[in-house]
Amino acid sequence: MNKKSVSIVVSAYNEEGNVEALYKEVKKVLKDVDIKDVELIYVDDGSSDNTHKKCQALQKKDKMVKIVHLKRNFGHEIAMTAGMDYAKGDAVIFMDADLQHPPVYIKEMIEAWQQGYDIVLTKRVDNVATSAFYKFCAKSFYKILNLLSDTKIPEKTPDFRLIDRKYIDFLKNFNEQDRLFRGLLSWIMPNDKVKVIDFVAPQRLSGESKYNFRKSLQLAINSIIQFSVKPLRFSTYLGVITAFIAGMLGLWVIGEHFIMHKPTPGYATIMVTMIFLGSVQLIVLGIIGEYIGKIHMEVKKRPLYMADYETQEEVKKVIRNGGKKDI
């Protein structure tokens, strides 16, 4: 099995203050790594600042730097997909440009891969940049996700990881429009060739996190829907339970009227029951609607992205369509 080359895919969205610092850190680490053939692929996810120009400046002085310039902001998952499509290494390391995935661990990841591990994950044991409330929400999210999902996703394992070429080639066969890399990887992950490296995420060097509450919530919903039909089963169970409650309430009203001879005004009971059942119906319809919405987007089979692939020698137009790259 070849273990001669490594591709480092860096997702960057409005990270003009970080791309050069990351490059310097990576170069420093690579001096102590027993791999000579390394490419550093910056994936500019449609940045509106000078991220692309900063990457081009690095590329002019170092042919190791490649650039995938997405034509608009397609999102973090698609950015990683674009980088994966053009990575040529026998292993691919994924990381973000904000330096919260410390490059110093690249050496340890490559050494683990050389020792026979096909997948090397990282586990964020702490994040000095996040509040206690955010950490609580993240922990709760993983508990709910793994309760509802058929594919278990390890907690606190970010997209900072190394994947061997054979799994990279397999991942390329997936063509979901709305994807979650962590879930896809967990779906194919072997049990015996995975290593986990603990790390502490430092403060960002520059800029702000691109994941606000809305994006985090959307990620949580997508994560559950993509890997499980349990919410639909929950809807069924909820319908059965509410029907049972309604039946018991009906029997109580009949018994109260004909046996106890204590008829009570029914306006309040009727209103509460209608509101309760109406709310349940809306919840169930919302869950079904989420799944139908995902189907609606997937059946369109639109290309995942459009980008320029830039090296020192040339620039190629790229369209990702149906699991293939058209150049």
C-alpha positions in Angstrom: 0.0 0.0 0.0 1.3 3.4 -1.0 2.1 5.8 1.8 4.3 8.3 -0.1 2.1 11.4 -0.5 -0.3 13.5 1.6 -2.8 16.1 0.6 -3.8 18.7 3.2 -7.3 20.2 2.4 -8.0 23.5 4.2 -11.5 25.0 4.1 -11.5 28.8 4.2 -14.3 31.3 4.2 -13.4 34.9 4.9 -10.1 33.9 6.6 -7.8 36.5 5.1 -6.1 37.0 8.5 -5.4 33.3 9.0 -4.3 31.6 5.7 -0.7 32.9 5.7 -0.2 32.0 9.4 -1.6 28.6 8.8 0.7 28.1 5.8 3.8 29.0 8.0 2.7 26.6 10.7 2.1 23.8 8.3 5.5 24.3 6.6 7.2 24.3 10.1 5.5 20.9 11.0 6.3 19.3 7.6 10.1 19.7 8.2 9.8 17.0 10.8 7.6 14.7 8.8 8.9 11.7 6.8 6.8 12.5 3.7 8.3 14.5 0.9 5.3 14.7 -1.5 2.8 17.1 0.1 0.3 19.4 -1.4 -1.6 22.1 0.5 -5.0 22.7 -1.0 -6.8 25.9 0.1 -10.6 25.7 -0.7 -11.9 29.2 -0.8 -15.6 28.8 -0.2 -16.7 32.0 -2.1 -15.0 34.4 0.4 -16.0 38.1 0.1 -12.7 39.3 1.6 -9.1 38.9 0.4 -8.8 35.2 1.2 -8.4 34.2 -2.4 -5.7 36.8 -3.1 -3.8 35.8 0.0 -3.9 32.2 -1.2 -2.7 33.2 -4.6 0.2 35.1 -3.1 1.3 31.9 -1.2 0.9 29.9 -4.4 3.2 32.2 -6.4 6.1 31.4 -4.0 5.4 27.8 -3.3 4.0 25.3 -5.9 2.9 23.0 -3.0 -0.1 25.4 -2.6 -3.1 24.6 -4.8 -6.4 26.5 -4.8 -9.9 25.4 -5.3 -11.9 28.7 -5.7 -15.6 28.1 -5.4 -17.7 30.6 -7.3 -20.0 31.3 -4.4 -20.3 30.1 -0.8 -21.5 26.5 -1.0 -21.0 25.7 2.6 -18.4 23.9 4.6 -19.4 20.3 3.7 -19.2 21.1 -0.1 -15.9 22.9 0.4 -14.4 19.7 1.9 -15.9 17.7 -0.9 -14.3 20.0 -3.5 -10.9 19.7 -1.8 -11.3 15.9 -1.6 -12.1 15.7 -5.3 -8.7 17.3 -6.3 -6.6 15.8 -3.6 -4.0 13.5 -5.1 -2.3 12.2 -2.0 -2.3 8.6 -0.6 -3.9 10.2 2.4 -5.9 13.4 2.9 -5.9 15.6 5.9 -8.9 17.9 6.4 -8.7 21.0 8.6 -10.1 24.5 8.9 -8.1 27.7 8.2 -8.9 29.4 11.5 -6.0 27.6 13.3 -8.4 26.1 15.8 -7.3 22.8 14.3 -3.7 23.1 15.4 -1.2 22.1 12.5 1.2 20.7 15.1 -0.9 17.5 15.2 -0.3 16.8 11.5 2.9 15.0 12.3 1.2 12.7 14.8 -1.6 12.0 12.3 0.8 11.1 9.5 2.8 8.8 11.9 -0.4 7.0 12.9 -1.3 6.5 9.3 2.2 5.1 8.5 1.7 2.7 11.4 -1.3 1.2 9.7 -4.3 3.3 10.8 -6.6 4.1 7.8 -8.5 6.8 9.6 -7.1 9.2 12.2 -9.7 11.3 14.0 -9.2 14.1 16.5 -11.2 14.7 19.6 -11.5 18.2 21.0 -11.2 17.8 24.7 -11.6 21.5 25.3 -12.2 24.7 23.3 -10.9 27.8 25.0 -12.9 30.0 22.6 -16.4 28.7 23.5 -18.6 29.4 26.5 -19.9 26.9 29.0 -23.4 27.3 27.5 -22.2 26.5 24.0 -20.4 23.4 25.3 -23.6 22.3 27.1 -25.6 22.8 23.9 -23.0 20.8 21.9 -23.0 17.9 24.4 -26.8 17.9 24.3 -26.8 17.9 20.5 -24.7 14.8 20.3 -26.8 13.0 22.8 -30.0 13.8 20.9 -28.4 13.0 17.6 -27.1 9.6 18.6 -30.4 8.8 20.2 -32.3 9.5 17.0 -29.8 8.6 14.4 -29.1 5.0 13.1 -25.5 6.1 12.5 -23.6 6.9 15.6 -21.3 10.0 15.4 -18.6 10.3 18.0 -18.9 13.3 20.2 -16.4 16.2 19.9 -14.8 14.9 16.8 -14.5 17.9 14.4 -13.5 17.8 10.7 -9.8 17.7 11.6 -8.9 14.2 10.4 -6.8 12.1 8.1 -8.4 9.6 5.7 -6.6 6.9 3.7 -6.9 7.0 -0.1 -9.1 3.9 -0.3 -11.8 5.6 1.9 -11.4 8.8 0.0 -12.2 7.0 -3.2 -15.2 5.4 -1.6 -16.5 8.7 -0.2 -16.4 10.2 -3.7 -19.2 7.9 -4.7 -21.6 9.7 -2.4 -23.4 12.6 -4.2 -25.9 13.9 -1.7 -26.6 17.6 -2.2 -27.0 18.1 1.6 -24.2 16.1 3.2 -22.6 15.7 6.6 -19.0 14.4 6.3 -18.9 13.2 9.9 -22.0 11.0 9.3 -20.7 9.6 6.0 -17.4 8.8 7.6 -19.1 7.1 10.6 -21.2 5.1 8.1 -18.1 3.6 6.4 -15.7 3.7 9.3 -13.8 0.5 10.2 -13.7 -0.6 13.9 -10.1 -1.8 13.9 -8.1 0.8 12.0 -9.1 4.1 13.6 -7.0 6.2 15.9 -8.2 9.2 17.9 -5.9 12.1 18.9 -6.9 14.4 21.7 -6.3 18.2 21.3 -7.3 21.5 22.8 -8.7 24.1 20.4 -7.0 27.4 20.9 -8.4 30.9 20.3 -8.9 32.0 16.7 -5.9 34.1 15.5 -8.2 36.4 13.4 -11.8 36.8 12.5 -14.9 35.3 13.9 -16.6 31.9 13.8 -18.8 31.4 10.8 -21.2 29.1 12.7 -23.9 31.2 14.3 -26.9 29.7 16.2 -29.0 29.4 13.0 -26.4 27.5 11.1 -25.7 25.3 14.1 -29.4 24.5 14.4 -29.7 23.7 10.7 -26.7 21.4 11.0 -28.3 19.6 13.9 -31.6 19.1 11.9 -29.8 17.9 8.8 -27.6 15.5 10.8 -30.7 13.8 12.2 -32.7 13.6 9.0 -29.8 12.4 6.8 -29.1 9.4 8.8 -32.3 8.2 10.4 -36.1 7.8 9.9 -36.6 7.7 13.6 -38.3 11.1 13.6 -40.9 9.7 11.3 -41.5 6.8 13.6 -41.7 9.3 16.5 -44.5 11.0 14.5 -46.4 7.7 14.3 -45.9 7.0 18.0 -47.0 10.5 18.8 -50.2 10.0 16.8 -51.0 6.7 18.5 -50.4 8.3 22.0 -52.6 11.3 21.2 -55.3 9.1 19.8 -55.2 7.1 23.0 -55.5 10.2 25.1 -58.4 11.5 23.0 -60.1 8.1 23.4 -59.7 8.2 27.2 -60.9 11.7 27.3 -64.0 10.7 25.3 -64.8 7.9 27.7 -64.4 10.2 30.6 -66.9 12.7 29.1 -69.4 9.9 28.4 -69.0 8.5 31.9 -69.3 11.9 33.5 -72.5 12.6 31.6 -74.4 9.3 31.7 -73.0 7.6 34.9 -72.0 10.4 37.2 -74.8 12.7 35.9 -72.5 15.7 36.3 -72.3 17.2 32.8 -69.8 20.1 32.7 -69.5 22.9 30.1 -67.5 21.5 27.3 -66.2 24.7 25.7 -62.8 24.7 27.6 -62.3 21.0 27.1 -63.1 21.2 23.4 -60.7 24.2 22.9 -57.8 22.6 24.7 -58.3 19.3 22.8 -58.4 21.1 19.5 -55.3 23.1 20.2 -53.5 20.0 21.5 -54.4 17.8 18.5 -53.7 20.7 16.0 -50.3 21.2 17.5 -49.5 17.5 17.2 -50.6 17.6 13.6 -48.4 20.5 12.8 -45.4 18.9 14.4 -46.0 15.7 12.5 -46.5 17.6 9.2 -43.3 19.6 9.9 -41.3 16.4 10.4 -42.7 14.9 7.2 -42.1 18.2 5.4 -38.4 18.2 6.3 -38.0 14.7 4.7 -40.0 15.7 1.6 -37.9 18.9 1.3 -34.7 16.8 1.3 -36.1 14.5 -1.3 -37.1 17.5 -3.4 -33.5 18.9 -3.3 -31.9 15.6 -4.0 -34.0 14.6 -7.0 -32.9 17.7 -8.9 -29.4 16.3 -9.3 -27.8 19.7 -9.5 -24.0 19.9 -9.6 -22.5 20.2 -6.2 -20.3 23.1 -7.0 -18.6 25.2 -9.6 -15.0 26.2 -9.1 -11.6 27.1 -10.5 -8.8 24.7 -9.7 -5.6 26.8 -9.6 -2.0 25.6 -9.6 1.2 27.5 -10.4 1.0 26.3 -14.0 -2.6 26.6 -14.9 -6.2 27.3 -13.9 -9.0 24.8 -14.8 -12.7 25.4 -14.7 -14.4 22.7 -12.6 -17.9 21.5 -12.2 -18.8 18.6 -9.8 -21.7 16.7 -11.3 -23.1 13.3 -10.4 -20.0 12.2 -8.6 -17.7 13.2 -11.5 -15.6 16.2 -12.3 -16.0 18.0 -15.6 -13.1 20.1 -16.6 
